Amino acid sequence: MRSTLLLAVCATLPSALAHWNYDRLIHKGAIVGDYYTYIRRTTNANSPITDVTSTDMRCNSGGASGASTSTYTVAAGDEIGFMIDTNFGHPGPQQVYISKAPGLAKDYDGSGSWTKIYAATTKAITDQGLQWSTDNIGSFLFNIPSTIPAGEYLVRAEGLALHGASTQGGAQWYLGCAQIKVTGGGSATPGNSVKIPGYVTGKEPGVLINIYYPVPTNYTTPGGALWPTGTKELSVVKTL
C-alpha cells in the first residue's frame, strides 16, 4: 500500500515540476536585465494556457498590458533569445512569433497580426517515438529578420507541451512576450501572418496527438508557415 501511494505521488511530480516561464531576454550572447525586465510578467505562476480561444494565448495570463515592462532596443538581424526559469520540461516544439505594435510596445495588446520567425521541432523520429530538439533546454537563441521594418514589437515565445495532448484541450501552451524596439531593418512586410487567438483550433495533428501510442512516424508543427520564406524548422537548438 505504501509503495503504491509513493508511486502515485511520484507520478505527479514531473508534471508539476516541469512547468516553466520565459523570464529573461538574451541579446548577443548575454542575458540583459533582471527577471521580467523586458518580458511581461504573468499572473498564473508557471501554469500553462489550455484554452486556444482565449486572448491569453497572445502573451499568457496577465500579459495583455506591458505598462510595467521595459522595452529593449535591438538592431534588425540581431541574435536574441529567451531564458527559461527552469527548463523545457515537457516534450514538444518551441516557436517564436513577432507582431508590430501600432505605437509603443508597452501599450500593445497583441490584437494585430503575428508572424512565425522560429520553430524548433523534432531532432529525430525513431521506433521509440518523437525525439525533441527542445528536451531540457534552459534557453534558446534566434535572429530578428534583417529585413523587418524598424519599430516596436512584441516577440512571443511559445512552448507547446504534448504529453497530455491525446485528448482535445490536453495540449499545454507555455507563453511569454518580450517588448523590443527594432532599429535599422528594411521595408519587407512580414508574411504568413496569423491572428492569436484563431491561429490554431486545437484539432490540428500537431496539437491533438498521442505522442506515446501508437508511436508517431511524423510531426507537423501548428500555427502557420515560417517567415521569411525559406526559413527552416530546426532539429538542433542553439542555446546560451
Rosetta blueprint (number, residue, H / E / L):
1 M L
2 R H
3 S H
4 T H
5 L H
6 L H
7 L H
8 A H
9 V H
10 C H
11 A H
12 T H
13 L H
14 P H
15 S H
16 A H
17 L H
18 A L
19 H L
20 W L
21 N L
22 Y E
23 D E
24 R E
25 L E
26 I E
27 H E
28 K L
29 G L
30 A E
31 I E
32 V E
33 G L
34 D L
35 Y L
36 Y L
37 T L
38 Y L
39 I E
40 R L
41 R L
42 T L
43 T L
44 N L
45 A L
46 N L
47 S L
48 P L
49 I E
50 T L
51 D L
52 V L
53 T L
54 S L
55 T L
56 D H
57 M H
58 R H
59 C H
60 N L
61 S L
62 G L
63 G L
64 A L
65 S L
66 G L
67 A L
68 S L
69 T L
70 S L
71 T L
72 Y E
73 T E
74 V E
75 A E
76 A L
77 G L
78 D L
79 E E
80 I E
81 G E
82 F E
83 M E
84 I E
85 D L
86 T L
87 N L
88 F L
89 G L
90 H L
91 P L
92 G L
93 P L
94 Q E
95 Q E
96 V E
97 Y E
98 I E
99 S E
100 K E
101 A L
102 P L
103 G L
104 L L
105 A H
106 K H
107 D H
108 Y L
109 D L
110 G L
111 S L
112 G L
113 S L
114 W E
115 T E
116 K E
117 I E
118 Y E
119 A E
120 A E
121 T L
122 T E
123 K E
124 A E
125 I E
126 T E
127 D L
128 Q L
129 G E
130 L E
131 Q E
132 W E
133 S L
134 T L
135 D L
136 N L
137 I L
138 G L
139 S E
140 F E
141 L E
142 F E
143 N E
144 I L
145 P L
146 S L
147 T L
148 I L
149 P L
150 A L
151 G E
152 E E
153 Y E
154 L E
155 V E
156 R E
157 A E
158 E E
159 G E
160 L E
161 A E
162 L L
163 H L
164 G L
165 A L
166 S L
167 T L
168 Q L
169 G L
170 G L
171 A L
172 Q E
173 W E
174 Y E
175 L E
176 G E
177 C E
178 A E
179 Q E
180 I E
181 K E
182 V E
183 T E
184 G L
185 G L
186 G L
187 S L
188 A L
189 T L
190 P L
191 G L
192 N L
193 S L
194 V E
195 K L
196 I L
197 P L
198 G L
199 Y L
200 V L
201 T L
202 G L
203 K L
204 E L
205 P L
206 G L
207 V L
208 L L
209 I L
210 N L
211 I L
212 Y L
213 Y L
214 P L
215 V L
216 P L
217 T L
218 N L
219 Y L
220 T L
221 T L
222 P L
223 G L
224 G L
225 A L
226 L E
227 W L
228 P L
229 T L
230 G L
231 T L
232 K L
233 E L
234 L E
235 S L
236 V L
237 V L
238 K L
239 T L
240 L L
